[in-house]
Amino acid sequence: MKYLTERIKHEAVALGFIAIGFSSPRRPVFIEKFTSWLAGHKNADMAWLEKNLFIRKNPWLLLPGCTTIISLAYPYPSVKPFTADGLTVSRYTCPDQDDYHKRLKKLCKEVVNVLKSYDSGCLTRICIDSAPLLERSIAYSSGIGFIGKNNMLIIPGAGSYFYLAEIFTSIPLEFEPAQEMDSQCGSCTRCLDACPTGALEGPFSIDASRCLSYLTIEYKGQIGPEEGKVMGDCFFGCDRCQEACPFNSQDNKTETILPSSHEILNMQEDEFTERFGKTALKRAGLEKIKGNIMALGAALRLHSGP
């Protein structure tokens, strides 16, 4: 069985994954911290996080007969996407590519094919940021990284610019139990200092209602110029705490792959769907994105004066 584990590792690396780890399905190590966070109403209006708690506590329920969870990390592109007039969106969005859920699922299916080649009747389930699952906790238990003070999973040598995916399988893969990594943040507080809204209330603590990623994507209302004042040039998501992290590359390359903010503000729904309907930008939708740009623009005008 050891050779199958090695085959999976080899295939994952060939597909571009930067880290792979294995764990047995068990109660996530950070589940109490998560439930305490929910009890403190730190999840803003993301009520969906409160659902299926029993499954979050018992992840093996996502696949009857599961014996092994494979955790995989896939890197974001190295460049940050900009509009033609200098605004930007979070790195993970890749607005010139299909949504990462689709891209990663396709890659994970290639890994599943390795499992199927060993046992065509094995059970598998691919999870990519959608199932009721504490992904970072499970990946941490697989030994691929540690949790930073900004609550991100950090892989030494690779940083935190990556997506996570999990493959649940009924095949009892052979692997050495992972050594969970202690935090390597030390006394560094760069991420906390960089948070423009104070959403990072302290090490390993976040108030989602104040986080720009939440406000510009998940929040159902429209944000105003007060929030716009701290958005910088980013109208979708926020990478500030990651950009400040010394574990991430400080080579901030950019690429103009978005139309200008003026073009976006004048887009119709059919145009938006045609250009961004298969991308991560679809989650917020055109009207939300327009509101974000207007809030940012209003703040810039207030800042520059009449």
MARLUMNU-885198 format. One record per residue (C-alpha): x, z, y; residue number from 1; residue in one letter. Coordinates in Angstrom, 1 decimal. Layout:
BEGIN
<pt px="X" pz="Z" py="Y" num="NUM" residuo="A"/>
...
This chain:
BEGIN
<pt px="0.0" pz="0.0" py="0.0" num="1" residuo="M"/>
<pt px="3.0" pz="0.6" py="2.3" num="2" residuo="K"/>
<pt px="3.6" pz="-3.2" py="2.4" num="3" residuo="Y"/>
<pt px="0.1" pz="-3.8" py="3.7" num="4" residuo="L"/>
<pt px="0.7" pz="-1.4" py="6.6" num="5" residuo="T"/>
<pt px="3.9" pz="-3.3" py="7.4" num="6" residuo="E"/>
<pt px="2.1" pz="-6.6" py="7.2" num="7" residuo="R"/>
<pt px="-0.5" pz="-5.4" py="9.7" num="8" residuo="I"/>
<pt px="2.3" pz="-4.2" py="12.1" num="9" residuo="K"/>
<pt px="4.0" pz="-7.6" py="11.9" num="10" residuo="H"/>
<pt px="0.8" pz="-9.5" py="12.5" num="11" residuo="E"/>
<pt px="-0.1" pz="-7.3" py="15.5" num="12" residuo="A"/>
<pt px="3.3" pz="-7.8" py="17.1" num="13" residuo="V"/>
<pt px="3.1" pz="-11.6" py="16.5" num="14" residuo="A"/>
<pt px="-0.3" pz="-11.6" py="18.3" num="15" residuo="L"/>
<pt px="1.2" pz="-9.9" py="21.4" num="16" residuo="G"/>
<pt px="0.2" pz="-6.3" py="20.9" num="17" residuo="F"/>
<pt px="2.8" pz="-3.9" py="22.4" num="18" residuo="I"/>
<pt px="1.9" pz="-0.9" py="20.3" num="19" residuo="A"/>
<pt px="0.2" pz="-0.1" py="17.0" num="20" residuo="I"/>
<pt px="-0.6" pz="3.3" py="15.5" num="21" residuo="G"/>
<pt px="-2.6" pz="4.6" py="12.5" num="22" residuo="F"/>
<pt px="-4.7" pz="7.8" py="12.1" num="23" residuo="S"/>
<pt px="-7.2" pz="9.3" py="9.8" num="24" residuo="S"/>
<pt px="-10.8" pz="9.6" py="11.1" num="25" residuo="P"/>
<pt px="-11.3" pz="13.1" py="12.4" num="26" residuo="R"/>
<pt px="-12.7" pz="15.1" py="15.3" num="27" residuo="R"/>
<pt px="-10.9" pz="13.8" py="18.4" num="28" residuo="P"/>
<pt px="-8.4" pz="16.3" py="19.8" num="29" residuo="V"/>
<pt px="-9.8" pz="16.0" py="23.4" num="30" residuo="F"/>
<pt px="-13.5" pz="16.2" py="22.5" num="31" residuo="I"/>
<pt px="-13.9" pz="19.7" py="23.9" num="32" residuo="E"/>
<pt px="-12.3" pz="18.6" py="27.2" num="33" residuo="K"/>
<pt px="-14.6" pz="15.7" py="27.3" num="34" residuo="F"/>
<pt px="-17.8" pz="17.7" py="26.7" num="35" residuo="T"/>
<pt px="-16.6" pz="20.3" py="29.3" num="36" residuo="S"/>
<pt px="-16.1" pz="17.4" py="31.8" num="37" residuo="W"/>
<pt px="-19.7" pz="16.2" py="31.1" num="38" residuo="L"/>
<pt px="-21.0" pz="19.8" py="31.5" num="39" residuo="A"/>
<pt px="-19.3" pz="19.9" py="34.9" num="40" residuo="G"/>
<pt px="-21.2" pz="16.7" py="35.9" num="41" residuo="H"/>
<pt px="-18.0" pz="14.9" py="36.6" num="42" residuo="K"/>
<pt px="-19.3" pz="11.6" py="35.1" num="43" residuo="N"/>
<pt px="-21.3" pz="10.7" py="38.3" num="44" residuo="A"/>
<pt px="-24.4" pz="8.7" py="37.2" num="45" residuo="D"/>
<pt px="-22.8" pz="7.3" py="34.1" num="46" residuo="M"/>
<pt px="-25.4" pz="8.9" py="31.9" num="47" residuo="A"/>
<pt px="-24.5" pz="6.6" py="29.0" num="48" residuo="W"/>
<pt px="-21.4" pz="8.8" py="28.5" num="49" residuo="L"/>
<pt px="-23.6" pz="11.7" py="27.5" num="50" residuo="E"/>
<pt px="-25.3" pz="9.7" py="24.7" num="51" residuo="K"/>
<pt px="-24.2" pz="9.6" py="21.1" num="52" residuo="N"/>
<pt px="-22.1" pz="12.7" py="21.4" num="53" residuo="L"/>
<pt px="-22.5" pz="13.4" py="17.7" num="54" residuo="F"/>
<pt px="-20.8" pz="10.1" py="17.0" num="55" residuo="I"/>
<pt px="-18.0" pz="10.7" py="19.6" num="56" residuo="R"/>
<pt px="-17.3" pz="14.0" py="17.8" num="57" residuo="K"/>
<pt px="-17.4" pz="12.3" py="14.4" num="58" residuo="N"/>
<pt px="-16.0" pz="8.8" py="14.8" num="59" residuo="P"/>
<pt px="-16.0" pz="8.0" py="11.1" num="60" residuo="W"/>
<pt px="-19.8" pz="7.6" py="11.5" num="61" residuo="L"/>
<pt px="-19.1" pz="4.2" py="13.2" num="62" residuo="L"/>
<pt px="-18.1" pz="2.8" py="9.8" num="63" residuo="L"/>
<pt px="-19.4" pz="4.4" py="6.6" num="64" residuo="P"/>
<pt px="-16.5" pz="4.8" py="4.2" num="65" residuo="G"/>
<pt px="-13.9" pz="4.7" py="6.9" num="66" residuo="C"/>
<pt px="-10.5" pz="6.1" py="5.8" num="67" residuo="T"/>
<pt px="-8.1" pz="4.7" py="8.5" num="68" residuo="T"/>
<pt px="-8.3" pz="3.9" py="12.2" num="69" residuo="I"/>
<pt px="-5.8" pz="1.3" py="13.6" num="70" residuo="I"/>
<pt px="-5.1" pz="1.7" py="17.3" num="71" residuo="S"/>
<pt px="-3.8" pz="-1.3" py="19.2" num="72" residuo="L"/>
<pt px="-2.5" pz="-1.8" py="22.8" num="73" residuo="A"/>
<pt px="-2.5" pz="-5.2" py="24.4" num="74" residuo="Y"/>
<pt px="-0.8" pz="-5.7" py="27.8" num="75" residuo="P"/>
<pt px="-2.4" pz="-6.8" py="31.1" num="76" residuo="Y"/>
<pt px="-0.8" pz="-9.9" py="32.7" num="77" residuo="P"/>
<pt px="2.2" pz="-9.0" py="34.8" num="78" residuo="S"/>
<pt px="0.7" pz="-10.4" py="38.0" num="79" residuo="V"/>
<pt px="-2.0" pz="-8.9" py="40.3" num="80" residuo="K"/>
<pt px="-4.8" pz="-11.3" py="41.2" num="81" residuo="P"/>
<pt px="-5.4" pz="-12.1" py="44.8" num="82" residuo="F"/>
<pt px="-7.9" pz="-14.1" py="46.8" num="83" residuo="T"/>
<pt px="-6.8" pz="-16.9" py="49.1" num="84" residuo="A"/>
<pt px="-7.1" pz="-14.6" py="52.1" num="85" residuo="D"/>
<pt px="-5.2" pz="-11.6" py="50.7" num="86" residuo="G"/>
<pt px="-7.8" pz="-9.4" py="49.0" num="87" residuo="L"/>
<pt px="-7.4" pz="-8.3" py="45.4" num="88" residuo="T"/>
<pt px="-9.0" pz="-6.9" py="42.3" num="89" residuo="V"/>
<pt px="-7.7" pz="-4.6" py="39.6" num="90" residuo="S"/>
<pt px="-5.2" pz="-6.1" py="37.2" num="91" residuo="R"/>
<pt px="-7.2" pz="-5.7" py="34.1" num="92" residuo="Y"/>
<pt px="-9.9" pz="-8.1" py="35.3" num="93" residuo="T"/>
<pt px="-8.0" pz="-11.3" py="34.7" num="94" residuo="C"/>
<pt px="-10.6" pz="-13.3" py="36.7" num="95" residuo="P"/>
<pt px="-9.3" pz="-16.6" py="35.4" num="96" residuo="D"/>
<pt px="-9.8" pz="-15.6" py="31.8" num="97" residuo="Q"/>
<pt px="-12.6" pz="-14.7" py="29.5" num="98" residuo="D"/>
<pt px="-13.6" pz="-11.0" py="29.5" num="99" residuo="D"/>
<pt px="-11.0" pz="-8.9" py="27.7" num="100" residuo="Y"/>
<pt px="-13.6" pz="-7.7" py="25.1" num="101" residuo="H"/>
<pt px="-13.9" pz="-11.3" py="23.8" num="102" residuo="K"/>
<pt px="-10.1" pz="-12.0" py="24.0" num="103" residuo="R"/>
<pt px="-9.2" pz="-8.8" py="22.1" num="104" residuo="L"/>
<pt px="-11.9" pz="-9.1" py="19.6" num="105" residuo="K"/>
<pt px="-10.6" pz="-12.5" py="18.6" num="106" residuo="K"/>
<pt px="-7.0" pz="-11.1" py="18.2" num="107" residuo="L"/>
<pt px="-8.3" pz="-8.1" py="16.2" num="108" residuo="C"/>
<pt px="-10.1" pz="-10.5" py="13.8" num="109" residuo="K"/>
<pt px="-6.7" pz="-11.9" py="13.0" num="110" residuo="E"/>
<pt px="-5.5" pz="-8.4" py="12.0" num="111" residuo="V"/>
<pt px="-8.7" pz="-7.9" py="10.0" num="112" residuo="V"/>
<pt px="-7.9" pz="-11.1" py="8.1" num="113" residuo="N"/>
<pt px="-4.8" pz="-9.4" py="6.8" num="114" residuo="V"/>
<pt px="-6.9" pz="-6.5" py="5.5" num="115" residuo="L"/>
<pt px="-9.4" pz="-9.0" py="4.0" num="116" residuo="K"/>
<pt px="-6.5" pz="-10.9" py="2.3" num="117" residuo="S"/>
<pt px="-5.7" pz="-7.6" py="0.4" num="118" residuo="Y"/>
<pt px="-9.3" pz="-6.7" py="-0.3" num="119" residuo="D"/>
<pt px="-12.0" pz="-9.2" py="0.5" num="120" residuo="S"/>
<pt px="-14.7" pz="-6.6" py="0.1" num="121" residuo="G"/>
<pt px="-13.2" pz="-4.0" py="2.4" num="122" residuo="C"/>
<pt px="-15.3" pz="-2.7" py="5.3" num="123" residuo="L"/>
<pt px="-14.1" pz="-3.1" py="8.9" num="124" residuo="T"/>
<pt px="-15.3" pz="-2.6" py="12.4" num="125" residuo="R"/>
<pt px="-13.6" pz="-3.6" py="15.6" num="126" residuo="I"/>
<pt px="-14.2" pz="-1.4" py="18.7" num="127" residuo="C"/>
<pt px="-13.1" pz="-2.5" py="22.2" num="128" residuo="I"/>
<pt px="-14.2" pz="-0.2" py="25.0" num="129" residuo="D"/>
<pt px="-17.9" pz="-0.4" py="24.0" num="130" residuo="S"/>
<pt px="-18.6" pz="2.0" py="21.0" num="131" residuo="A"/>
<pt px="-19.2" pz="5.7" py="21.7" num="132" residuo="P"/>
<pt px="-15.6" pz="6.5" py="21.0" num="133" residuo="L"/>
<pt px="-12.8" pz="8.6" py="22.7" num="134" residuo="L"/>
<pt px="-10.3" pz="5.7" py="22.6" num="135" residuo="E"/>
<pt px="-7.4" pz="7.4" py="24.4" num="136" residuo="R"/>
<pt px="-7.8" pz="10.5" py="22.3" num="137" residuo="S"/>
<pt px="-7.7" pz="8.5" py="19.1" num="138" residuo="I"/>
<pt px="-4.8" pz="6.4" py="20.3" num="139" residuo="A"/>
<pt px="-2.9" pz="9.5" py="21.3" num="140" residuo="Y"/>
<pt px="-3.4" pz="10.9" py="17.8" num="141" residuo="S"/>
<pt px="-2.0" pz="7.7" py="16.4" num="142" residuo="S"/>
<pt px="1.3" pz="8.5" py="18.2" num="143" residuo="G"/>
<pt px="1.5" pz="5.5" py="20.5" num="144" residuo="I"/>
<pt px="1.6" pz="7.3" py="23.8" num="145" residuo="G"/>
<pt px="0.8" pz="10.5" py="25.8" num="146" residuo="F"/>
<pt px="-1.9" pz="11.3" py="28.3" num="147" residuo="I"/>
<pt px="-0.7" pz="11.2" py="31.9" num="148" residuo="G"/>
<pt px="-1.8" pz="13.4" py="34.8" num="149" residuo="K"/>
<pt px="-4.0" pz="10.5" py="35.9" num="150" residuo="N"/>
<pt px="-5.8" pz="10.7" py="32.5" num="151" residuo="N"/>
<pt px="-4.4" pz="7.3" py="31.4" num="152" residuo="M"/>
<pt px="-2.7" pz="6.8" py="28.1" num="153" residuo="L"/>
<pt px="1.0" pz="6.0" py="28.8" num="154" residuo="I"/>
<pt px="3.3" pz="4.3" py="26.4" num="155" residuo="I"/>
<pt px="6.9" pz="5.1" py="27.1" num="156" residuo="P"/>
<pt px="8.7" pz="1.9" py="27.9" num="157" residuo="G"/>
<pt px="5.5" pz="0.0" py="28.5" num="158" residuo="A"/>
<pt px="3.5" pz="2.2" py="31.0" num="159" residuo="G"/>
<pt px="-0.3" pz="2.1" py="31.2" num="160" residuo="S"/>
<pt px="-1.2" pz="-1.5" py="32.0" num="161" residuo="Y"/>
<pt px="-2.8" pz="-2.3" py="28.7" num="162" residuo="F"/>
<pt px="-6.2" pz="-2.5" py="26.9" num="163" residuo="Y"/>
<pt px="-7.0" pz="-0.4" py="23.9" num="164" residuo="L"/>
<pt px="-8.7" pz="-1.6" py="20.7" num="165" residuo="A"/>
<pt px="-9.4" pz="0.0" py="17.4" num="166" residuo="E"/>
<pt px="-10.0" pz="-1.3" py="13.9" num="167" residuo="I"/>
<pt px="-11.9" pz="1.0" py="11.5" num="168" residuo="F"/>
<pt px="-11.3" pz="0.1" py="7.9" num="169" residuo="T"/>
<pt px="-12.3" pz="1.5" py="4.4" num="170" residuo="S"/>
<pt px="-8.8" pz="0.7" py="3.1" num="171" residuo="I"/>
<pt px="-6.7" pz="3.9" py="2.8" num="172" residuo="P"/>
<pt px="-3.6" pz="2.5" py="4.5" num="173" residuo="L"/>
<pt px="-0.3" pz="4.3" py="3.8" num="174" residuo="E"/>
<pt px="1.4" pz="5.7" py="6.9" num="175" residuo="F"/>
<pt px="3.3" pz="8.7" py="8.1" num="176" residuo="E"/>
<pt px="1.2" pz="11.2" py="10.1" num="177" residuo="P"/>
<pt px="1.9" pz="10.6" py="13.7" num="178" residuo="A"/>
<pt px="3.8" pz="13.0" py="15.9" num="179" residuo="Q"/>
<pt px="1.5" pz="13.5" py="18.9" num="180" residuo="E"/>
<pt px="3.5" pz="13.0" py="22.2" num="181" residuo="M"/>
<pt px="3.7" pz="15.8" py="24.7" num="182" residuo="D"/>
<pt px="3.2" pz="14.7" py="28.3" num="183" residuo="S"/>
<pt px="6.3" pz="13.3" py="29.9" num="184" residuo="Q"/>
<pt px="5.0" pz="13.6" py="33.5" num="185" residuo="C"/>
<pt px="7.0" pz="16.7" py="34.2" num="186" residuo="G"/>
<pt px="6.7" pz="17.8" py="37.8" num="187" residuo="S"/>
<pt px="5.7" pz="14.3" py="39.0" num="188" residuo="C"/>
<pt px="2.5" pz="14.1" py="41.0" num="189" residuo="T"/>
<pt px="2.8" pz="10.6" py="42.3" num="190" residuo="R"/>
<pt px="-0.6" pz="9.5" py="40.8" num="191" residuo="C"/>
<pt px="-2.4" pz="12.5" py="42.3" num="192" residuo="L"/>
<pt px="-0.8" pz="11.9" py="45.7" num="193" residuo="D"/>
<pt px="-1.7" pz="8.2" py="45.6" num="194" residuo="A"/>
<pt px="-5.4" pz="8.7" py="44.8" num="195" residuo="C"/>
<pt px="-7.1" pz="7.6" py="48.1" num="196" residuo="P"/>
<pt px="-10.3" pz="9.6" py="47.6" num="197" residuo="T"/>
<pt px="-9.1" pz="12.8" py="45.9" num="198" residuo="G"/>
<pt px="-10.9" pz="11.8" py="42.7" num="199" residuo="A"/>
<pt px="-7.9" pz="13.1" py="40.8" num="200" residuo="L"/>
<pt px="-8.6" pz="16.7" py="41.6" num="201" residuo="E"/>
<pt px="-5.6" pz="17.9" py="39.7" num="202" residuo="G"/>
<pt px="-3.5" pz="17.1" py="36.7" num="203" residuo="P"/>
<pt px="-5.7" pz="15.7" py="33.9" num="204" residuo="F"/>
<pt px="-8.8" pz="16.2" py="36.0" num="205" residuo="S"/>
<pt px="-11.0" pz="13.5" py="37.6" num="206" residuo="I"/>
<pt px="-14.3" pz="13.4" py="39.4" num="207" residuo="D"/>
<pt px="-15.7" pz="10.0" py="38.7" num="208" residuo="A"/>
<pt px="-18.1" pz="10.1" py="41.6" num="209" residuo="S"/>
<pt px="-15.2" pz="9.8" py="44.0" num="210" residuo="R"/>
<pt px="-13.2" pz="7.2" py="42.0" num="211" residuo="C"/>
<pt px="-13.0" pz="3.8" py="43.6" num="212" residuo="L"/>
<pt px="-13.1" pz="2.1" py="40.2" num="213" residuo="S"/>
<pt px="-16.5" pz="3.8" py="39.6" num="214" residuo="Y"/>
<pt px="-17.7" pz="3.2" py="43.1" num="215" residuo="L"/>
<pt px="-16.8" pz="-0.5" py="43.2" num="216" residuo="T"/>
<pt px="-18.0" pz="-1.4" py="39.6" num="217" residuo="I"/>
<pt px="-20.3" pz="1.2" py="37.9" num="218" residuo="E"/>
<pt px="-22.1" pz="2.7" py="40.9" num="219" residuo="Y"/>
<pt px="-25.5" pz="1.1" py="41.3" num="220" residuo="K"/>
<pt px="-25.7" pz="1.5" py="45.0" num="221" residuo="G"/>
<pt px="-23.8" pz="-0.2" py="47.8" num="222" residuo="Q"/>
<pt px="-20.8" pz="1.5" py="49.3" num="223" residuo="I"/>
<pt px="-20.2" pz="1.7" py="53.0" num="224" residuo="G"/>
<pt px="-17.4" pz="1.4" py="55.5" num="225" residuo="P"/>
<pt px="-16.3" pz="5.0" py="54.9" num="226" residuo="E"/>
<pt px="-15.3" pz="4.1" py="51.4" num="227" residuo="E"/>
<pt px="-14.1" pz="0.8" py="52.7" num="228" residuo="G"/>
<pt px="-11.5" pz="2.6" py="54.8" num="229" residuo="K"/>
<pt px="-9.7" pz="3.8" py="51.7" num="230" residuo="V"/>
<pt px="-10.1" pz="0.7" py="49.5" num="231" residuo="M"/>
<pt px="-7.0" pz="-0.9" py="50.9" num="232" residuo="G"/>
<pt px="-7.3" pz="-4.6" py="50.0" num="233" residuo="D"/>
<pt px="-9.0" pz="-4.1" py="46.6" num="234" residuo="C"/>
<pt px="-12.7" pz="-4.8" py="46.3" num="235" residuo="F"/>
<pt px="-13.1" pz="-4.4" py="42.5" num="236" residuo="F"/>
<pt px="-11.6" pz="-1.4" py="40.8" num="237" residuo="G"/>
<pt px="-8.5" pz="0.5" py="41.8" num="238" residuo="C"/>
<pt px="-5.0" pz="0.6" py="40.4" num="239" residuo="D"/>
<pt px="-3.5" pz="3.0" py="42.9" num="240" residuo="R"/>
<pt px="-2.7" pz="5.9" py="40.4" num="241" residuo="C"/>
<pt px="-1.2" pz="3.4" py="38.0" num="242" residuo="Q"/>
<pt px="0.8" pz="1.6" py="40.6" num="243" residuo="E"/>
<pt px="2.3" pz="4.9" py="41.7" num="244" residuo="A"/>
<pt px="3.3" pz="5.9" py="38.1" num="245" residuo="C"/>
<pt px="7.1" pz="5.6" py="37.4" num="246" residuo="P"/>
<pt px="6.3" pz="4.6" py="33.9" num="247" residuo="F"/>
<pt px="4.8" pz="1.3" py="35.2" num="248" residuo="N"/>
<pt px="6.8" pz="-1.6" py="36.4" num="249" residuo="S"/>
<pt px="7.2" pz="-1.6" py="40.2" num="250" residuo="Q"/>
<pt px="7.6" pz="-5.4" py="40.3" num="251" residuo="D"/>
<pt px="4.3" pz="-6.1" py="41.9" num="252" residuo="N"/>
<pt px="4.0" pz="-9.8" py="41.5" num="253" residuo="K"/>
<pt px="0.9" pz="-11.5" py="42.8" num="254" residuo="T"/>
<pt px="-0.9" pz="-14.7" py="42.2" num="255" residuo="E"/>
<pt px="-3.7" pz="-16.4" py="44.2" num="256" residuo="T"/>
<pt px="-6.3" pz="-17.1" py="41.5" num="257" residuo="I"/>
<pt px="-9.5" pz="-16.1" py="43.3" num="258" residuo="L"/>
<pt px="-11.4" pz="-18.0" py="46.1" num="259" residuo="P"/>
<pt px="-11.3" pz="-16.5" py="49.6" num="260" residuo="S"/>
<pt px="-13.6" pz="-13.6" py="50.4" num="261" residuo="S"/>
<pt px="-15.6" pz="-15.9" py="52.7" num="262" residuo="H"/>
<pt px="-16.2" pz="-18.2" py="49.7" num="263" residuo="E"/>
<pt px="-17.3" pz="-15.3" py="47.5" num="264" residuo="I"/>
<pt px="-19.7" pz="-14.0" py="50.3" num="265" residuo="L"/>
<pt px="-21.3" pz="-17.4" py="50.4" num="266" residuo="N"/>
<pt px="-21.6" pz="-17.9" py="46.7" num="267" residuo="M"/>
<pt px="-25.0" pz="-18.3" py="45.0" num="268" residuo="Q"/>
<pt px="-25.8" pz="-16.7" py="41.7" num="269" residuo="E"/>
<pt px="-25.4" pz="-20.0" py="39.8" num="270" residuo="D"/>
<pt px="-21.9" pz="-20.6" py="41.3" num="271" residuo="E"/>
<pt px="-20.9" pz="-17.0" py="40.5" num="272" residuo="F"/>
<pt px="-22.1" pz="-17.4" py="36.9" num="273" residuo="T"/>
<pt px="-20.4" pz="-20.7" py="36.5" num="274" residuo="E"/>
<pt px="-17.0" pz="-19.4" py="37.7" num="275" residuo="R"/>
<pt px="-17.0" pz="-15.7" py="36.7" num="276" residuo="F"/>
<pt px="-19.9" pz="-15.4" py="34.2" num="277" residuo="G"/>
<pt px="-17.5" pz="-14.9" py="31.3" num="278" residuo="K"/>
<pt px="-15.0" pz="-12.7" py="33.0" num="279" residuo="T"/>
<pt px="-14.8" pz="-8.9" py="33.7" num="280" residuo="A"/>
<pt px="-16.2" pz="-9.5" py="37.2" num="281" residuo="L"/>
<pt px="-19.6" pz="-10.1" py="35.7" num="282" residuo="K"/>
<pt px="-20.1" pz="-6.4" py="35.0" num="283" residuo="R"/>
<pt px="-20.6" pz="-5.5" py="38.6" num="284" residuo="A"/>
<pt px="-22.4" pz="-8.7" py="39.5" num="285" residuo="G"/>
<pt px="-22.3" pz="-10.9" py="42.6" num="286" residuo="L"/>
<pt px="-24.4" pz="-8.7" py="45.0" num="287" residuo="E"/>
<pt px="-22.3" pz="-5.6" py="44.2" num="288" residuo="K"/>
<pt px="-19.1" pz="-7.6" py="44.7" num="289" residuo="I"/>
<pt px="-20.4" pz="-8.9" py="48.0" num="290" residuo="K"/>
<pt px="-21.3" pz="-5.4" py="49.2" num="291" residuo="G"/>
<pt px="-17.8" pz="-4.2" py="48.3" num="292" residuo="N"/>
<pt px="-16.2" pz="-7.0" py="50.3" num="293" residuo="I"/>
<pt px="-18.4" pz="-6.3" py="53.3" num="294" residuo="M"/>
<pt px="-17.6" pz="-2.6" py="53.1" num="295" residuo="A"/>
<pt px="-13.9" pz="-3.4" py="53.1" num="296" residuo="L"/>
<pt px="-14.3" pz="-5.9" py="55.8" num="297" residuo="G"/>
<pt px="-16.3" pz="-3.6" py="58.0" num="298" residuo="A"/>
<pt px="-13.6" pz="-0.9" py="57.6" num="299" residuo="A"/>
<pt px="-10.9" pz="-3.4" py="58.5" num="300" residuo="L"/>
<pt px="-12.8" pz="-4.4" py="61.7" num="301" residuo="R"/>
<pt px="-13.3" pz="-0.7" py="62.6" num="302" residuo="L"/>
<pt px="-9.6" pz="0.0" py="62.1" num="303" residuo="H"/>
<pt px="-8.5" pz="-3.0" py="64.2" num="304" residuo="S"/>
<pt px="-11.0" pz="-2.3" py="66.9" num="305" residuo="G"/>
<pt px="-13.2" pz="-4.8" py="68.8" num="306" residuo="P"/>
